Amino acid sequence: MKKVLQITLIACAILLAVLVLPVTAFADNGGVTILGGDPGMNGEQYYYTGTNFNVSAEFTHLARNETSLPSSVTYSVSRTKSFDASVSGQASASFLVKKVQLYFSVSPEVGYGESESVSLSITWNIPANSTILCKYGSCVVHTYGYGEHWFYGRLMSTYDISADYTYDSYSEAIPY
């Protein structure tokens, strides 16, 4: 009778372990494999997917020089330095920024959630008998990925994460 009770208890423990802690998923996070059924797996796990680089022209002007001599134009311009992220917040934004810094050596100009306006005077040279499209603004990063919410080894949800920030000024004179 004692042996039957021991076997029954062992069978119940095995059944409970199989039902409560299923080993159903593996996550690869930068070379570290995490067992999905790990009872200690709690919290958020972030994954980097990609980055896009763009420019945002906050000032444009079409300058004409109808003379036979080179000329120039000077304008007072401004742009906004900023750092915004998806609703997932600062932790995911920090993760994405670190990936962009690692792969591209580009960092935000301001802190998370901040924005700052910068003004200056800029001069564009205009060749003789020409028209130039003058542009000034910011170089912008859009980086993205996804997050997973884990609770005692179970994947509860996945969601998109992203961050948008400026990292430099942008100025261009385009023949028109």
LOTIRO-368251 format. One line per 8 residues: number of its first residue (from 0); their letters; for each residue x, y, z of N, C-alpha, C. Coordinates in Angstrom, 2 decimals. Atoms other than C-alpha are relative to their C-alpha. Example, Ala and Ser with C-alpha at 12.3 -4.5 7.8 and 13.67 -1.06 7.14 Angstrom:
BEGIN
0 = as = 0.89:-1.19:0.00:12.30:-4.50:7.80:0.90:1.20:0.00  -0.82:-1.19:-0.06:13.67:-1.06:7.14:-0.77:1.09:0.73
***
This chain:
BEGIN
0 = mkkvlqit = 0.82:-1.20:0.00:0.00:0.00:0.00:0.86:1.26:0.00  -0.89:-1.14:-0.08:2.83:2.35:0.87:0.65:0.27:-1.37  -0.63:-0.15:1.30:4.49:1.73:-2.53:-0.99:0.57:-1.02  1.04:-0.52:0.90:1.20:2.42:-4.39:-0.20:1.49:0.26  0.15:-1.40:-0.36:0.86:5.72:-2.51:1.18:0.82:-0.53  -1.17:-0.70:0.52:4.44:6.71:-3.44:-0.09:0.16:-1.51  0.12:-0.06:1.46:3.87:5.89:-7.12:-1.08:0.99:-0.40  1.08:-0.94:0.30:0.59:7.83:-7.09:0.46:1.44:0.22
8 = liacaill = -0.50:-1.35:-0.28:2.27:10.88:-5.52:1.00:0.44:-1.08  -0.97:-0.33:1.04:5.12:10.77:-8.05:-0.73:0.28:-1.31  0.76:-0.21:1.23:2.65:10.45:-10.94:-0.74:1.33:0.05  0.69:-1.29:-0.14:0.64:13.41:-9.60:0.97:1.16:-0.14  -1.00:-1.07:0.10:3.81:15.52:-9.27:0.45:0.19:-1.45  -0.39:-0.10:1.41:4.84:14.70:-12.85:-1.11:0.62:-0.82  1.14:-0.55:0.71:1.35:15.45:-14.15:-0.15:1.49:0.28  0.08:-1.42:-0.37:1.28:18.76:-12.26:1.09:0.80:-0.69
16 = avlvlpvt = -1.10:-0.71:0.66:4.69:19.74:-13.65:-0.27:0.15:-1.48  0.29:-0.08:1.42:3.56:18.96:-17.19:-1.11:1.00:-0.28  1.12:-0.92:0.22:0.31:20.93:-16.84:0.34:1.44:0.34  -0.27:-1.35:-0.46:1.67:23.94:-14.98:1.19:0.64:-0.72  -1.22:-0.56:0.58:5.09:24.37:-16.61:0.30:-0.63:-1.36  -0.28:0.61:1.30:4.79:23.34:-20.25:1.21:0.65:-0.66  -1.15:-0.50:0.74:7.99:23.68:-22.25:-0.45:0.10:-1.45  0.62:-0.15:1.31:6.45:25.13:-25.39:0.72:0.96:-0.91
24 = afadnggv = -0.59:-1.03:0.86:8.63:27.96:-26.64:1.46:0.22:0.37  -1.37:-0.42:-0.20:12.21:28.97:-27.07:0.13:1.40:-0.56  -0.21:-1.36:0.47:13.29:32.59:-27.42:1.50:0.20:-0.17  -1.40:-0.29:0.24:16.58:33.63:-28.97:0.18:1.50:0.11  -0.21:-1.43:-0.21:17.71:37.00:-27.65:1.49:0.28:-0.07  -1.40:-0.36:0.18:21.06:37.89:-29.12:0.95:-1.11:0.35  -0.90:1.11:-0.26:22.55:34.43:-28.82:-0.25:-0.70:1.33  0.32:0.63:-1.27:21.10:33.64:-25.37:-1.35:-0.69:-0.15
32 = tilggdpg = 1.25:0.74:0.15:18.48:30.90:-25.57:-0.68:-0.08:1.36  0.79:0.00:-1.22:15.74:31.18:-22.98:-1.10:-1.04:-0.15  1.01:1.03:0.04:13.55:28.20:-22.25:-1.34:0.61:0.40  1.31:-0.61:-0.25:9.91:29.30:-22.48:-0.71:-0.54:1.22  0.67:0.57:-1.16:8.80:26.95:-19.71:0.71:0.27:1.30  -0.74:-0.32:-1.21:11.27:28.38:-17.20:-0.91:0.72:0.98  0.92:-0.66:-0.94:9.20:29.20:-14.10:0.50:1.35:0.48  -0.55:-1.29:-0.42:11.53:32.11:-13.39:-0.12:1.08:-1.06
40 = mngeqyyy = 0.11:-0.97:1.10:10.81:33.81:-16.74:-1.19:0.91:0.25  1.04:-0.98:-0.28:8.85:36.90:-15.69:0.42:1.34:-0.58  -0.30:-1.35:0.45:8.60:40.38:-17.16:0.01:0.15:-1.50  -0.01:-0.38:1.41:9.41:41.88:-20.52:1.26:-0.49:-0.69  -1.11:0.41:0.85:11.63:40.57:-23.30:-0.12:0.80:-1.29  0.06:-0.86:1.19:12.51:42.95:-26.19:0.85:-0.57:-1.13  -0.68:0.47:1.19:13.58:42.13:-29.74:0.11:1.15:-1.00  -0.27:-1.03:1.01:15.15:44.50:-32.30:-0.32:-0.57:-1.37
48 = tgtnfnvs = 0.35:0.45:1.34:13.74:44.25:-35.84:0.71:0.81:-1.08  -0.64:-0.80:1.04:15.11:47.20:-37.82:0.03:1.48:0.30  -0.16:-1.45:-0.14:15.94:50.87:-38.30:-0.12:0.65:-1.37  0.07:-0.83:1.21:15.08:53.49:-40.93:0.61:1.37:0.32  -0.58:-1.33:-0.13:17.04:56.72:-41.42:-0.67:0.91:-1.03  0.65:-0.97:0.88:15.30:59.77:-42.88:0.48:1.41:0.34  -0.21:-1.41:-0.32:15.60:63.54:-43.06:-1.37:0.68:0.03  1.23:-0.77:-0.12:12.90:65.97:-42.06:0.35:1.48:-0.21
56 = aefthlar = -0.29:-1.40:0.31:13.13:69.40:-43.70:-1.04:0.89:0.68  0.90:-0.91:-0.72:11.64:71.99:-41.35:0.02:1.40:-0.60  -0.09:-1.28:0.70:12.69:74.91:-43.56:0.35:-0.29:-1.45  -0.34:0.09:1.43:12.63:75.14:-47.37:-0.16:1.38:-0.62  0.06:-1.28:0.70:13.27:78.09:-49.63:0.59:-0.18:-1.40  -0.49:0.03:1.38:13.67:78.44:-53.40:0.72:1.33:-0.25  -0.81:-1.21:0.19:16.53:80.92:-54.01:0.44:0.09:-1.46  -0.37:-0.22:1.40:17.13:82.41:-57.48:1.13:1.02:-0.08
64 = netslpss = -1.06:-0.96:0.30:20.27:84.12:-58.72:-0.04:0.21:-1.51  0.15:-0.28:1.43:19.57:85.75:-62.08:1.15:0.86:-0.52  -1.16:-0.80:0.43:22.95:87.51:-62.23:1.10:-0.94:-0.53  -1.12:0.79:0.54:26.19:86.40:-63.86:1.09:-0.25:1.04  -0.97:0.20:-1.08:28.02:86.38:-60.49:-0.58:-0.92:1.08  0.50:0.82:-1.12:27.78:83.84:-57.62:-0.55:0.90:1.10  0.62:-0.76:-1.07:25.66:84.97:-54.71:-0.24:-0.95:1.18  0.36:0.83:-1.15:24.46:83.71:-51.34:-1.23:0.57:0.68
72 = vtysvsrt = 1.14:-0.44:-0.81:21.41:83.87:-49.10:0.21:-0.51:1.41  -0.12:0.38:-1.40:21.34:83.78:-45.31:-1.38:0.10:0.63  1.30:0.02:-0.68:18.28:82.80:-43.28:0.16:-0.46:1.44  0.10:0.49:-1.37:17.47:82.36:-39.63:-0.97:-1.19:-0.05  0.79:1.23:0.08:16.19:78.79:-39.33:-0.08:-0.65:1.38  0.10:0.74:-1.26:15.09:76.49:-36.55:-0.44:-1.43:-0.30  0.44:1.38:0.07:14.52:72.81:-35.97:-0.25:-0.50:1.40  0.32:0.56:-1.30:13.26:70.63:-33.16:0.74:-1.32:0.20
80 = ksfdasvs = -0.62:1.25:-0.42:15.38:67.99:-31.46:-1.04:-0.73:0.84  1.04:0.72:-0.75:13.13:65.23:-30.10:0.32:-1.48:0.14  -0.12:1.44:-0.25:12.86:61.69:-28.76:-1.35:-0.51:0.50  1.30:0.57:-0.34:9.50:59.90:-28.78:0.06:-1.51:-0.12  0.04:1.47:0.08:8.63:56.24:-28.28:-1.44:-0.47:0.04  1.33:0.60:-0.04:5.68:53.90:-28.55:-0.48:-0.08:1.44  0.60:0.03:-1.33:3.36:53.40:-25.61:0.69:-0.95:0.96  -0.66:0.95:-0.89:5.56:50.60:-24.25:1.01:0.67:0.93
88 = gqasasfl = -0.74:-0.80:-0.95:7.75:53.28:-22.70:1.51:0.01:-0.09  -1.42:-0.31:-0.03:11.27:54.13:-21.69:0.89:-1.25:-0.06  -0.85:1.19:-0.01:12.61:50.60:-21.13:0.19:-0.54:-1.41  -0.13:0.50:1.37:11.85:49.47:-24.68:0.74:1.00:-0.87  -0.71:-1.02:0.78:13.07:52.79:-26.11:1.50:-0.07:0.27  -1.41:0.12:-0.37:16.35:52.42:-24.22:0.63:-1.22:-0.67  -0.48:1.20:0.67:16.74:48.88:-25.60:0.26:0.28:-1.48  -0.13:-0.28:1.44:16.17:50.09:-29.20:1.16:0.97:-0.27
96 = vkkvqlyf = -1.09:-0.97:0.17:18.55:53.06:-28.80:1.36:-0.70:0.12  -1.28:0.72:-0.16:21.31:50.74:-27.57:0.32:-0.83:-1.23  -0.24:0.77:1.23:20.86:48.53:-30.65:0.46:0.91:-1.14  -0.40:-0.94:1.06:21.08:51.55:-33.00:1.41:0.53:0.26  -1.36:-0.45:-0.34:24.17:52.81:-31.14:1.02:-1.09:-0.33  -0.90:1.12:0.26:25.76:49.36:-31.45:0.23:-0.19:-1.50  -0.11:0.29:1.43:25.03:48.89:-35.16:0.39:1.20:-0.86  -0.18:-1.16:0.86:25.18:52.47:-36.49:0.73:1.17:0.67
104 = svspevgy = -0.67:-1.07:-0.75:26.92:54.63:-33.80:-0.75:1.32:-0.06  0.86:-1.19:0.03:23.99:57.07:-33.74:-0.76:0.07:1.32  0.66:-0.19:-1.30:22.59:58.52:-30.48:-1.00:1.14:-0.06  0.96:-1.11:-0.04:19.59:60.73:-29.67:0.66:1.28:0.51  -0.52:-1.30:-0.42:20.26:64.44:-29.23:-0.54:0.44:1.35  0.63:-0.36:-1.28:17.91:64.75:-26.24:-0.46:-1.27:0.69  0.45:1.14:-0.78:16.61:62.45:-23.51:-1.40:-0.47:-0.38  1.30:0.60:0.26:13.57:60.21:-23.68:-1.14:0.93:0.41
112 = gesesvsl = 1.17:-0.83:-0.27:10.33:62.19:-23.93:0.26:1.50:-0.08  -0.34:-1.43:0.04:12.13:65.52:-24.39:-0.04:0.54:-1.43  -0.15:-0.70:1.28:12.10:68.07:-27.20:0.59:1.37:0.28  -0.70:-1.28:-0.17:14.13:71.21:-27.73:0.11:0.67:-1.36  -0.10:-0.76:1.24:14.01:73.93:-30.39:1.37:0.68:-0.07  -1.32:-0.60:0.21:17.31:75.14:-31.86:-0.11:0.96:-1.19  0.03:-1.00:1.07:17.69:78.32:-33.95:1.43:0.42:-0.34  -1.30:-0.49:0.44:20.64:79.53:-36.01:-0.14:0.67:-1.36
120 = sitwnipa = -0.03:-0.60:1.34:21.59:81.47:-39.14:0.84:-0.91:-0.88  -0.71:0.87:0.94:22.66:79.48:-42.17:0.07:0.69:-1.36  -0.23:-0.63:1.29:24.08:80.62:-45.50:0.13:-1.08:-1.08  -0.11:0.88:1.17:23.61:78.88:-48.86:0.60:0.80:-1.15  -0.61:-0.62:1.18:25.77:79.70:-51.88:-0.84:-0.33:-1.23  0.79:0.19:1.22:23.93:80.19:-55.18:0.87:0.37:-1.19  -0.82:-0.29:1.19:25.89:79.86:-58.42:-0.70:1.02:-0.92  0.54:-0.98:0.96:25.41:82.44:-61.18:-1.07:-0.66:-0.87
128 = nstilcky = 1.09:0.43:0.89:22.24:82.14:-63.27:-0.59:-1.36:0.37  0.56:1.29:-0.43:20.73:79.34:-61.20:-1.06:0.19:1.08  1.01:0.05:-1.06:17.97:78.40:-58.80:0.36:-1.19:0.90  -0.36:1.03:-0.98:18.65:76.41:-55.63:-1.16:-0.16:0.99  0.96:0.30:-1.06:16.19:74.69:-53.28:0.79:-0.21:1.28  -0.73:0.06:-1.28:17.54:75.33:-49.78:-0.87:-0.72:1.03  0.73:0.77:-1.01:16.54:72.87:-47.04:0.80:-0.07:1.29  -0.63:0.16:-1.31:17.24:72.68:-43.32:-0.96:-0.74:0.92
136 = gscvvhty = 0.84:0.74:-0.93:15.97:70.31:-40.68:0.82:-0.97:0.82  -0.62:0.99:-0.87:16.84:67.14:-38.78:0.18:-1.34:-0.70  -0.18:1.41:0.37:18.24:63.68:-39.43:-0.76:-0.81:1.06  0.93:0.70:-0.89:15.73:61.24:-37.93:0.20:-1.51:-0.10  -0.03:1.47:-0.09:15.88:57.60:-36.79:-1.39:-0.49:0.38  1.20:0.75:-0.43:12.84:55.34:-36.69:0.47:-1.43:0.18  -0.44:1.36:-0.29:13.75:52.07:-34.99:-1.15:-0.77:0.64  1.19:0.76:-0.42:11.35:49.25:-34.17:0.34:-1.45:0.31
144 = gygehwfy = -0.14:1.39:-0.37:10.90:45.77:-32.83:-1.29:-0.47:0.63  1.19:0.47:-0.72:8.55:43.86:-30.59:0.39:-0.45:1.40  -0.21:0.42:-1.37:8.17:42.94:-26.96:-0.89:-1.17:0.35  0.79:1.12:-0.51:6.92:39.91:-25.12:-0.18:0.18:1.50  0.27:-0.05:-1.44:5.27:39.86:-21.70:-0.11:-1.44:0.49  -0.05:1.36:-0.55:6.12:36.69:-19.73:-0.48:0.01:1.44  0.48:0.15:-1.38:4.46:35.49:-16.52:0.20:-1.45:0.40  -0.34:1.34:-0.49:5.93:32.46:-14.72:0.19:-1.00:-1.14
152 = grlmstyd = -0.36:0.89:1.09:7.30:30.97:-17.90:-1.00:-0.11:-1.13  1.02:0.03:1.06:4.21:31.57:-20.01:-0.01:1.33:-0.75  0.08:-1.20:0.83:4.11:34.01:-22.90:-1.44:0.49:0.04  1.35:-0.54:-0.17:1.12:36.22:-22.11:-0.42:0.88:-1.18  0.36:-0.88:1.13:1.29:38.75:-24.98:1.25:0.45:-0.73  -1.05:-0.64:0.79:3.40:40.26:-27.74:-0.53:1.35:-0.47  0.41:-1.35:0.40:3.35:43.90:-28.82:1.14:0.67:-0.75  -0.99:-0.76:0.77:5.13:46.32:-31.15:0.64:1.07:0.88
160 = isadytyd = -0.70:-1.09:-0.67:7.76:48.73:-29.84:0.70:0.84:-1.07  -0.71:-0.86:0.95:9.31:51.72:-31.60:0.51:1.24:0.71  -0.55:-1.26:-0.50:11.35:54.85:-31.02:0.34:0.88:-1.20  -0.32:-0.98:1.02:11.72:58.00:-33.14:0.79:1.11:0.66  -0.78:-1.09:-0.58:14.46:60.52:-32.46:0.89:0.65:-1.04  -0.94:-0.72:0.85:16.65:63.14:-34.06:1.42:-0.26:0.50  -1.38:0.22:-0.42:20.41:62.66:-34.07:0.98:1.01:-0.59  -0.90:-1.00:0.57:21.83:65.54:-36.17:-0.82:1.01:-0.79
168 = syseaipy = 0.67:-0.97:0.87:20.99:68.60:-38.24:0.19:-0.43:-1.44  -0.01:0.34:1.41:20.36:68.41:-41.97:-0.09:1.30:-0.79  0.02:-1.17:0.88:21.17:71.07:-44.59:0.37:-0.45:-1.39  -0.25:0.40:1.38:21.07:70.75:-48.34:-0.35:1.13:-0.96  0.28:-0.95:1.09:21.20:72.95:-51.44:-0.13:-0.82:-1.28  0.28:0.85:1.17:19.60:71.22:-54.43:-0.22:0.88:-1.22  0.28:-0.74:1.25:19.86:72.62:-57.99:-1.42:-0.28:-0.44  1.43:0.13:0.31:16.32:73.28:-59.15:-0.23:0.24:-1.47
***
